[in-house]
């Protein structure tokens, strides 16, 4: 691989918020560029006038920065090959349309959507693959002029050469072959004058010096069309690699209910960028080390040879695993900010570090931190149903002994436990679970030794005393 000129890109359409599928595409392209010391370019493909929104552009720029997927060329950064929004490149496309028309490789098509739908239906009924029948390809110049004079607005179709085999080596899937006779002449400019995806995407990749394109396998059928276009325009083609799509746990397409969440929703839930990067980098790609990797390590270990052809299965449990790892490694100052505004309402500044050390192993999201802040510091403790049952089963004598042991040993946890064991004759969960339930209202949670250190003595005594009344 030529490292001096390697250049990848991410080219989203701003018709919605980024979701896991297109975030993974952006990540893989960014990692490939970083791995070989190349460049990562961002281009906004906003030719869909009805659905493209400026707020989606702003959101995707912010989300990519949040993930740490900064680009070296594109919006906000600039570069010598802009503009980097397709809506601003109409004059560039017009020049290439003219070149194709001048050489007879493109022609206006006046077929209506209804006529095209009828033709498609007839071909399917006859057992033939649907493709454009070439109706307008056979129009004379006089017939074309007559239609234009009637005010008809044509599309522009690329004339696919007959009898060709289009071959290319996919960097993920190996050698690919397509018969041009199966493709049919395709639209490169819509009737409203905007470019079709096949055309603008291919032309921009060539003009912007893109050398490698990693994209979803749903674009595989687009590639022979784009290679024919670039050949006709005498423009260089990038190397393509088509990524296996992400599927849900049931083997079907990823659904909104599972992992097809927008990055905005994941951020709002408290997912950390490092967690998403470690998870997505392994979704359809294999690393030699199945352990936490920093961004530079993710790039260093990324290889096209490690991309799989089988569908990548979304696993919510794996994402939660990497989220736990990210929380475990986060700097305390950043962790405190991430916890949100609820936690400081309960936790005093001088207790911040002790609180973080206490609850860090038991939290994955800010809501978890808020839960434990309320449990440990709120004056009134609400018992869970399970905790209440445990407290009742332990009986009032247990908590009378616990109060006495605490009075003698305070937060010296090992001595307190040994004393309570001696007084009650209990051990294991029969000793620890009632004590935890009394102090936190839960039967599982942070280490009891840390909880005792963190809680004020008066609160410990009050909660143990309350359990005598409950039981």
C-alpha positions as CSV (number, residue, x, y, z in Angstrom):
1,X,0.0,0.0,0.0
2,X,1.3,3.4,-0.9
3,X,1.3,5.3,2.3
4,X,2.3,8.7,1.0
5,X,-1.0,9.3,-1.0
6,X,-3.5,7.2,0.9
7,X,-6.7,9.2,1.4
8,X,-10.1,8.0,2.7
9,X,-13.4,9.8,3.2
10,X,-16.7,9.8,5.0
11,X,-19.5,11.2,2.9
12,X,-22.8,11.2,4.8
13,X,-26.1,12.6,3.6
14,X,-27.5,15.0,6.2
15,X,-31.0,13.6,6.3
16,X,-30.9,12.4,9.9
17,X,-28.6,11.9,12.9
18,X,-25.6,9.5,12.7
19,X,-26.4,6.0,13.8
20,X,-24.1,3.0,14.6
21,X,-23.9,1.9,11.0
22,X,-22.6,5.1,9.5
23,X,-20.5,5.8,12.6
24,X,-18.7,2.5,12.0
25,X,-18.2,3.5,8.3
26,X,-16.6,6.8,9.4
27,X,-14.5,5.0,12.0
28,X,-13.1,2.4,9.6
29,X,-12.2,5.1,7.1
30,X,-10.5,7.2,9.7
31,X,-8.6,4.3,11.2
32,X,-7.3,3.2,7.7
33,X,-6.0,6.7,7.1
34,X,-4.4,7.0,10.5
35,X,-2.9,3.5,10.2
36,X,-1.0,4.5,7.1
37,X,-0.3,8.2,7.9
38,X,-2.8,9.3,5.2
39,X,-5.6,11.8,5.2
40,X,-9.3,11.5,6.3
41,X,-11.7,13.7,4.4
42,X,-15.3,14.7,5.2
43,X,-17.7,15.5,2.5
44,X,-21.4,16.4,2.9
45,X,-23.6,14.8,0.2
46,X,-26.6,17.1,0.6
47,X,-28.2,16.9,-2.9
48,X,-31.5,15.5,-1.4
49,X,-33.2,18.9,-1.2
50,X,-36.3,17.7,0.5
51,X,-34.6,15.8,3.4
52,X,-31.3,17.5,3.9
53,X,-31.2,19.8,6.9
54,X,-28.5,22.2,8.2
55,X,-29.2,21.1,11.7
56,X,-28.2,17.5,10.7
57,X,-25.0,18.9,9.2
58,X,-24.2,20.7,12.5
59,X,-25.1,17.6,14.5
60,X,-22.9,15.2,12.5
61,X,-19.9,17.6,12.7
62,X,-20.3,17.8,16.5
63,X,-20.8,14.1,16.8
64,X,-17.6,13.3,14.8
65,X,-15.6,15.7,16.9
66,X,-17.1,14.1,20.1
67,X,-15.9,10.7,18.9
68,X,-12.5,12.0,18.1
69,X,-12.8,11.3,14.4
70,X,-11.4,14.6,13.3
71,X,-10.8,15.1,9.5
72,X,-7.9,16.8,7.8
73,X,-9.9,18.1,4.9
74,X,-13.5,19.2,4.6
75,X,-16.0,21.5,6.4
76,X,-14.5,23.7,9.1
77,X,-11.0,22.7,8.0
78,X,-11.0,23.6,4.3
79,X,-8.7,22.3,1.6
80,X,-7.6,22.8,-1.9
81,X,-10.3,20.5,-3.5
82,X,-13.5,22.1,-2.1
83,X,-16.2,23.0,-1.8
84,X,-17.0,20.0,0.5
85,X,-20.8,20.2,0.3
86,X,-22.3,18.7,-2.9
87,X,-25.0,21.4,-3.0
88,X,-22.2,23.9,-3.7
89,X,-20.6,21.9,-6.6
90,X,-23.3,22.3,-9.3
91,X,-21.0,24.1,-11.7
92,X,-18.4,21.3,-11.4
93,X,-21.0,18.6,-12.2
94,X,-22.4,20.6,-15.1
95,X,-19.0,20.5,-16.8
96,X,-18.8,16.7,-16.6
97,X,-22.4,16.3,-17.7
98,X,-21.5,18.3,-20.8
99,X,-18.4,16.1,-21.5
100,X,-20.6,13.0,-21.5
101,X,-23.2,14.5,-23.7
102,X,-20.7,15.8,-26.1
103,X,-19.2,12.4,-26.6
104,X,-22.6,10.7,-26.8
105,X,-22.1,8.9,-23.5
106,X,-25.2,10.5,-21.9
107,X,-28.6,11.5,-23.2
108,X,-31.8,13.2,-22.0
109,X,-34.6,10.8,-20.9
110,X,-38.2,12.0,-20.9
111,X,-39.8,8.9,-19.5
112,X,-42.2,9.6,-16.7
113,X,-42.1,7.7,-13.4
114,X,-45.4,6.0,-14.4
115,X,-43.9,4.8,-17.7
116,X,-40.8,3.5,-15.9
117,X,-42.9,1.7,-13.3
118,X,-45.0,0.0,-16.1
119,X,-41.8,-1.1,-17.9
120,X,-40.4,-2.5,-14.7
121,X,-43.6,-4.4,-14.0
122,X,-43.6,-5.9,-17.5
123,X,-40.0,-7.1,-17.2
124,X,-40.6,-8.7,-13.8
125,X,-43.7,-10.4,-15.2
126,X,-41.6,-11.8,-18.0
127,X,-39.0,-13.1,-15.6
128,X,-36.4,-10.6,-16.7
129,X,-34.3,-8.4,-14.3
130,X,-35.6,-4.9,-14.4
131,X,-33.5,-2.4,-16.2
132,X,-34.1,0.7,-18.3
133,X,-35.4,-0.3,-21.7
134,X,-33.5,2.3,-23.6
135,X,-36.6,4.1,-24.9
136,X,-35.1,7.6,-25.0
137,X,-31.7,6.3,-26.1
138,X,-33.2,5.9,-29.6
139,X,-34.8,9.3,-29.9
140,X,-33.6,11.5,-32.8
141,X,-32.4,15.0,-32.2
142,X,-35.6,16.3,-33.7
143,X,-37.7,14.2,-31.3
144,X,-35.6,15.4,-28.3
145,X,-36.1,19.1,-29.3
146,X,-39.8,18.6,-29.7
147,X,-40.1,17.3,-26.2
148,X,-38.0,20.1,-24.8
149,X,-40.2,22.6,-26.6
150,X,-43.2,21.1,-24.9
151,X,-41.6,22.0,-21.6
152,X,-40.7,18.5,-20.5
153,X,-37.9,18.3,-18.0
154,X,-35.7,15.3,-18.8
155,X,-33.3,13.4,-16.6
156,X,-29.9,12.7,-17.9
157,X,-28.9,9.0,-18.4
158,X,-25.5,7.5,-18.8
159,X,-25.2,5.2,-21.8
160,X,-23.8,1.9,-20.5
161,X,-21.6,0.2,-23.0
162,X,-22.9,-3.1,-24.2
163,X,-21.1,-6.4,-23.9
164,X,-18.7,-5.4,-21.2
165,X,-17.5,-7.1,-18.1
166,X,-16.7,-4.8,-15.3
167,X,-14.1,-6.2,-12.9
168,X,-12.5,-4.9,-9.8
169,X,-10.9,-6.3,-6.7
170,X,-12.9,-5.5,-3.6
171,X,-10.5,-5.0,-0.6
172,X,-12.9,-7.0,1.5
173,X,-14.7,-9.4,-0.8
174,X,-12.0,-10.2,-3.5
175,X,-12.6,-10.2,-7.2
176,X,-15.9,-8.9,-8.4
177,X,-17.4,-9.2,-11.9
178,X,-20.5,-7.5,-13.4
179,X,-21.9,-7.7,-16.9
180,X,-22.7,-4.3,-18.3
181,X,-25.7,-5.8,-20.1
182,X,-27.3,-6.4,-16.7
183,X,-27.0,-2.8,-15.6
184,X,-29.0,-0.7,-18.0
185,X,-28.6,3.0,-18.7
186,X,-28.9,4.8,-15.4
187,X,-29.8,8.4,-14.3
188,X,-26.9,10.7,-13.4
189,X,-28.9,13.9,-13.2
190,X,-32.5,14.2,-11.9
191,X,-35.1,16.2,-13.7
192,X,-34.7,19.0,-11.2
193,X,-31.1,19.4,-12.2
194,X,-29.6,17.8,-9.0
195,X,-27.0,15.0,-9.4
196,X,-27.8,11.4,-8.8
197,X,-25.7,9.6,-6.1
198,X,-23.8,7.4,-8.6
199,X,-22.5,10.5,-10.5
200,X,-21.7,13.0,-7.8
201,X,-20.2,10.5,-5.4
202,X,-17.8,9.1,-8.1
203,X,-16.8,12.4,-9.5
204,X,-16.1,13.9,-6.1
205,X,-14.0,10.9,-5.0
206,X,-11.9,11.3,-8.1
207,X,-11.5,15.1,-8.0
208,X,-10.8,15.0,-4.2
209,X,-8.0,12.4,-4.6
210,X,-9.7,9.7,-2.6
211,X,-7.7,6.5,-2.9
212,X,-9.7,4.1,-0.7
213,X,-13.4,3.9,-0.1
214,X,-14.8,1.7,2.7
215,X,-18.6,1.6,2.6
216,X,-21.5,-0.8,3.3
217,X,-22.1,-3.8,1.1
218,X,-25.4,-2.3,0.1
219,X,-23.3,-0.1,-2.2
220,X,-21.6,-3.0,-4.0
221,X,-24.0,-2.9,-7.0
222,X,-23.2,0.8,-7.4
223,X,-19.5,0.2,-7.9
224,X,-19.6,-1.1,-11.5
225,X,-21.8,1.9,-12.5
226,X,-19.3,4.3,-10.9
227,X,-16.3,2.6,-12.5
228,X,-17.9,2.9,-15.9
229,X,-18.6,6.6,-15.3
230,X,-15.0,7.3,-14.2
231,X,-13.7,5.5,-17.2
232,X,-15.8,7.5,-19.5
233,X,-14.7,10.7,-17.9
234,X,-11.1,9.6,-17.8
235,X,-10.9,10.1,-14.0
236,X,-9.1,7.9,-11.5
237,X,-11.0,5.3,-9.5
238,X,-10.4,4.6,-5.9
239,X,-10.0,1.1,-4.4
240,X,-13.3,-0.1,-2.9
241,X,-14.0,-2.2,0.1
242,X,-17.6,-3.1,1.0
243,X,-18.3,-3.8,4.6
244,X,-20.6,-6.4,5.9
245,X,-23.8,-4.9,7.2
246,X,-24.7,-4.9,10.9
247,X,-27.5,-7.2,11.9
248,X,-29.5,-7.6,15.1
249,X,-29.4,-10.4,17.6
250,X,-32.1,-12.3,15.7
251,X,-30.1,-12.2,12.5
252,X,-32.4,-9.6,10.8
253,X,-31.7,-6.0,9.9
254,X,-30.7,-3.8,12.9
255,X,-33.8,-2.3,14.3
256,X,-34.5,0.9,16.1
257,X,-35.5,-1.2,19.1
258,X,-32.0,-2.7,19.2
259,X,-28.9,-0.9,18.0
260,X,-30.0,1.4,15.2
261,X,-30.0,4.3,17.6
262,X,-28.7,7.6,16.7
263,X,-25.4,8.7,18.2
264,X,-27.4,11.5,19.9
265,X,-29.5,9.0,21.8
266,X,-26.4,7.0,22.8
267,X,-24.7,10.2,24.0
268,X,-27.8,11.3,25.9
269,X,-27.9,7.9,27.7
270,X,-24.3,8.5,28.8
271,X,-22.3,6.3,26.5
272,X,-18.7,7.4,26.3
273,X,-16.9,7.9,22.9
274,X,-14.0,5.6,23.9
275,X,-16.6,2.8,24.6
276,X,-18.2,3.2,21.2
277,X,-14.8,3.3,19.4
278,X,-13.6,0.1,21.1
279,X,-16.9,-1.7,20.3
280,X,-17.4,-0.5,16.7
281,X,-13.8,-1.1,15.8
282,X,-14.4,-4.8,16.5
283,X,-17.8,-5.0,14.7
284,X,-16.8,-6.7,11.6
285,X,-13.1,-6.3,12.2
286,X,-10.7,-8.5,14.3
287,X,-7.9,-7.2,16.5
288,X,-5.0,-9.4,17.7
289,X,-5.7,-8.1,21.2
290,X,-9.3,-8.4,22.6
291,X,-8.6,-5.8,25.3
292,X,-9.0,-2.1,25.8
293,X,-7.2,-0.1,23.1
294,X,-6.6,3.6,23.0
295,X,-7.4,5.5,19.8
296,X,-3.8,5.3,18.5
297,X,-3.7,1.5,19.2
298,X,-7.0,1.1,17.4
299,X,-5.5,2.7,14.3
300,X,-2.2,0.8,14.6
301,X,-4.0,-2.6,14.7
302,X,-6.5,-1.8,11.9
303,X,-6.0,-3.8,8.7
304,X,-8.1,-4.4,5.7
305,X,-7.2,-8.1,5.9
306,X,-8.9,-8.3,9.2
307,X,-12.3,-7.1,7.9
308,X,-14.8,-10.0,7.7
309,X,-17.3,-10.8,4.9
310,X,-20.0,-12.2,7.2
311,X,-22.6,-9.9,8.7
312,X,-21.5,-8.2,11.8
313,X,-23.9,-9.0,14.7
314,X,-24.9,-6.2,17.1
315,X,-24.4,-7.3,20.7
316,X,-25.7,-4.9,23.3
317,X,-23.9,-6.8,26.1
318,X,-20.6,-6.2,24.4
319,X,-21.2,-2.5,24.1
320,X,-22.0,-2.4,27.8
321,X,-18.8,-4.2,28.5
322,X,-16.8,-1.6,26.7
323,X,-18.8,1.1,28.4
324,X,-17.8,-0.4,31.8
325,X,-14.2,-0.4,30.7
326,X,-14.4,3.2,29.7
327,X,-15.9,4.3,33.0
328,X,-13.3,2.3,34.9
329,X,-10.5,4.3,33.1
330,X,-12.0,7.7,33.1
331,X,-10.2,10.6,34.8
332,X,-12.0,11.6,38.1
333,X,-12.6,15.2,37.0
334,X,-14.1,14.1,33.7
335,X,-16.1,11.4,35.4
336,X,-17.6,13.9,37.9
337,X,-18.7,16.1,35.0
338,X,-20.1,13.1,33.2
339,X,-22.2,12.1,36.2
340,X,-24.4,15.2,35.6
341,X,-26.1,17.7,37.8
342,X,-28.0,15.4,40.1
343,X,-25.1,13.9,41.9
344,X,-23.7,17.2,43.3
345,X,-27.1,17.8,44.9
346,X,-26.3,14.9,47.2
347,X,-22.5,14.6,47.3
348,X,-20.5,17.4,49.0
349,X,-17.3,18.5,47.2
350,X,-15.1,17.1,49.9
351,X,-16.7,13.7,49.4
352,X,-16.3,13.7,45.7
353,X,-13.3,11.5,45.3
354,X,-14.4,9.0,47.9
355,X,-17.8,8.8,46.3
356,X,-16.2,8.2,42.9
357,X,-13.9,5.5,44.3
358,X,-16.9,3.8,46.0
359,X,-19.4,3.7,43.1
360,X,-17.1,3.5,40.0
361,X,-17.2,-0.3,39.8
362,X,-21.0,-0.3,40.0
363,X,-21.9,2.4,37.5
364,X,-22.2,2.4,33.7
365,X,-24.2,5.6,33.1
366,X,-24.9,8.9,34.9
367,X,-28.2,7.6,36.0
368,X,-26.4,4.9,38.0
369,X,-24.3,7.5,39.7
370,X,-27.4,9.5,40.6
371,X,-29.0,6.4,41.9
372,X,-26.2,5.6,44.3
373,X,-25.7,9.3,45.3
374,X,-29.4,9.3,46.5
375,X,-29.0,5.9,48.2
376,X,-25.9,6.9,50.1
377,X,-26.6,10.5,51.0
378,X,-30.3,11.1,51.0
379,X,-31.7,11.6,54.5
380,X,-34.6,9.3,53.8
381,X,-33.9,5.8,52.6
382,X,-36.5,3.9,50.5
383,X,-36.0,0.1,50.8
384,X,-36.4,-2.1,47.8
385,X,-38.9,-4.9,48.2
386,X,-36.0,-7.5,48.3
387,X,-34.2,-5.5,50.9
388,X,-37.2,-5.1,53.1
389,X,-37.7,-8.9,53.0
390,X,-34.0,-9.5,53.9
391,X,-34.3,-7.0,56.8
392,X,-37.5,-8.6,58.1
393,X,-35.9,-12.1,57.9
394,X,-32.8,-11.0,59.8
395,X,-34.8,-9.8,62.7
396,X,-34.4,-6.8,65.1
397,X,-31.8,-8.6,67.2
398,X,-29.4,-8.6,64.2
399,X,-29.6,-4.8,63.9
400,X,-29.3,-4.3,67.7
401,X,-26.0,-6.3,67.5
402,X,-25.0,-4.3,64.4
403,X,-25.5,-1.0,66.3
404,X,-23.4,-2.2,69.2
405,X,-20.6,-3.4,66.9
406,X,-20.6,-0.1,65.0
407,X,-20.6,1.8,68.3
408,X,-17.4,-0.1,69.2
409,X,-15.6,-0.2,65.9
410,X,-17.1,2.6,63.7
411,X,-16.1,2.3,60.0
412,X,-13.2,-0.1,60.8
413,X,-14.9,-2.7,58.5
414,X,-12.9,-5.9,59.2
415,X,-13.2,-5.5,63.0
416,X,-16.9,-4.6,62.8
417,X,-17.6,-7.7,60.7
418,X,-15.7,-10.0,63.0
419,X,-17.5,-8.6,66.0
420,X,-20.9,-8.9,64.3
421,X,-20.1,-12.4,63.3
422,X,-19.3,-13.3,66.9
423,X,-22.4,-11.6,68.3
424,X,-24.8,-13.2,65.8
425,X,-23.1,-16.5,64.8
426,X,-23.9,-15.6,61.1
427,X,-21.5,-15.5,58.2
428,X,-21.5,-15.1,54.4
429,X,-24.6,-13.6,52.8
430,X,-26.7,-14.1,55.9
431,X,-24.4,-11.5,57.6
432,X,-23.5,-9.2,54.7
433,X,-26.8,-8.9,52.9
434,X,-28.9,-7.6,55.8
435,X,-26.1,-5.1,56.6
436,X,-26.0,-3.9,53.0
437,X,-29.8,-3.7,52.8
438,X,-29.9,-1.6,56.0
439,X,-27.2,0.9,54.8
440,X,-28.2,1.2,51.1
441,X,-31.7,-0.1,50.7
442,X,-30.4,-2.6,48.2
443,X,-29.1,-6.2,48.3
444,X,-26.2,-5.6,45.8
445,X,-24.0,-2.7,45.2
446,X,-20.6,-1.0,46.1
447,X,-18.2,-2.5,48.6
448,X,-19.5,-2.2,52.1
449,X,-16.2,-1.2,53.5
450,X,-16.2,1.9,51.2
451,X,-19.8,2.6,51.9
452,X,-19.1,2.7,55.7
453,X,-16.2,5.0,55.1
454,X,-18.3,7.3,53.0
455,X,-21.4,7.6,55.1
456,X,-21.5,9.9,58.2
457,X,-21.7,8.0,61.5
458,X,-25.0,9.5,62.4
459,X,-26.6,8.3,59.1
460,X,-25.2,4.8,59.7
461,X,-26.7,4.7,63.2
462,X,-30.0,6.1,62.1
463,X,-30.4,3.5,59.3
464,X,-29.5,0.6,61.5
465,X,-31.9,1.9,64.2
466,X,-34.7,2.2,61.6
467,X,-34.2,-1.5,60.7
468,X,-35.0,-2.5,64.2
469,X,-38.4,-1.0,63.8
470,X,-39.0,-2.6,60.3
471,X,-38.0,-6.0,61.5
